[in-house]
Amino acid sequence: MNERGIKREGIWSKVGIPSSLKWGYLGMIIFMIGDGLEQGWLSPYLVEQGMSVTQSANLFAAYGLAVGIAAWISGVTAQIWGVRKTMWFGFMMFILASIPFVMFGVVQLNYPVMLITYVLRGFGYPLFAYSFVVWITYRAENKILARSVGWFWFVFTCGLNVIGPFYSSMMIPVIGHINILYTGILFAAIGAVLALVINKDEIILRNKNTNSMSSELLHGFVYMFKNPRIGIGAIVKIIGTLGQYGFAIFLPSYMVTYGYSTEEWLKIWSSIFAVNILSNILFGFIGDKLGWRKTIILFGSVGCALSTIALYIAPMIIGHHFFAMLFIACLFGFFLAGFVPITALIPSMAPPEDKGAAMSVHNLGSGLSVFVAPFIVSLLIEPFGVGIVIYTFAALYLLSGVLTTFLKTHEEMLESQQKIDQSISISK
């Protein structure tokens, strides 16, 4: 046992996974398959059934707003209720919303039902998934904590953006769209059983004071206004994943006009994130060597802007050429990983006593992108078309590069202030 009461571990610890949580990690990837298997095809499917692109985008925007709020409060609710209770609550909300979403919303094309139930579904999954991060931070030893959290994001993204869409691409021709959605509920249930029943680990959180947790949540929100650089960092975080949460709404329909099938699009979409999750590790090393800001600007901002435009222009030039389009799409997944250092940069801009508040702002930015991306699509797609949406995304990616130049760590700000003070002292 070490000083935190954590049992010394063998092979699992070496790879960065607390052995007591191995079933939790497995459950998380299966749960996220169930949550993400519709994201690559639901929007074009609803449009094909008669819904407007704007309605579809509004549906995803409302869902994204719910995800953003739930992601923001998940850490606090885990502290107040306990991790297991919060995860059970998130899972039950996800299941109880998913069943009417499919049965009475999608099957009957009842837009009000879809809107309400999809929003509730959006509240459910972050309470389940992000609360598990709290569990990891309490259970993992300090020496493997970064790797443990890294493995969480690996299984999270792999289930949500890689395996889920790939599974859909294989099974839609076999069992159809509606049955795919029902299997998603089954995946989520299996994942929850593994993470919360088979996984026997227990943690006791020391602080469950409701007032202090509520105050901390409020402090995190207010802090980005007290420290504008943190707020700018949150904007960069939002922009960084616009394509990840926006492309799935309108690009599938756009690709269809050039002969790409839904199954081909889903393979392209899952390949983007297969490349991305591997590139995330690479850009962690690049960021440490080249510098966080330079990495974000050169690879994240400029790379994503150019590859976003390429995704739009390429079909006009090459037509229906699956492997060429796959390569171009994977370039976007590669450059998307260029935004990885923003997760290190945002908390580093705050003094030690405010790092928790800075991470709260970071999480809020992570969640709000799920809202902002479809909102932009809903605002622009029908009056102006796909091209304007693409160029808006590209322009925002470039803007993120400009904003990143203002993001300086707390130590850099202290050094700058010391130089200013020395200059004033010399002049006197």
Secondary structure, DSSP 8 states (H G I E B T S, - for coil): --TTS----SHHHHHT--GGGHHHHHHHHHHHHHHHTTTTTHHHHHHHTT--HHHHHHHHHHHHHHHHHHHHHHHHHHHHH-HHHHHHHHHHHHHHHHHHIIIIIITTT-HHHHHHHHHHHHHHHHHHHHHHHHHHHHHS-GGGHHHHHHHHHHHHHIIIIIIHHHHHHHHHHHH-HHHHHHHHHHHHHHHHHIIIII-------S---HHHHHHHHHHHHHHHHHSHHHHHHHHHHHHHTHHHHHHHHHHHHHHHTTT--HHHHHHHHHHHHHHHHHHHHHHHHHHHHH-HHHHIIIIIIIIHHHHHHHHHHHHHHH-S-HHHHHHHHHHHHHHHGGGTTHHHHHHHTS-GGGHHHHHHHHHHHHHHHHHHHHHHHHHHHHHH-HHHHHHHHHHHHHHHHHHHTT---HHHHHHHHHHHHHHHHHH-
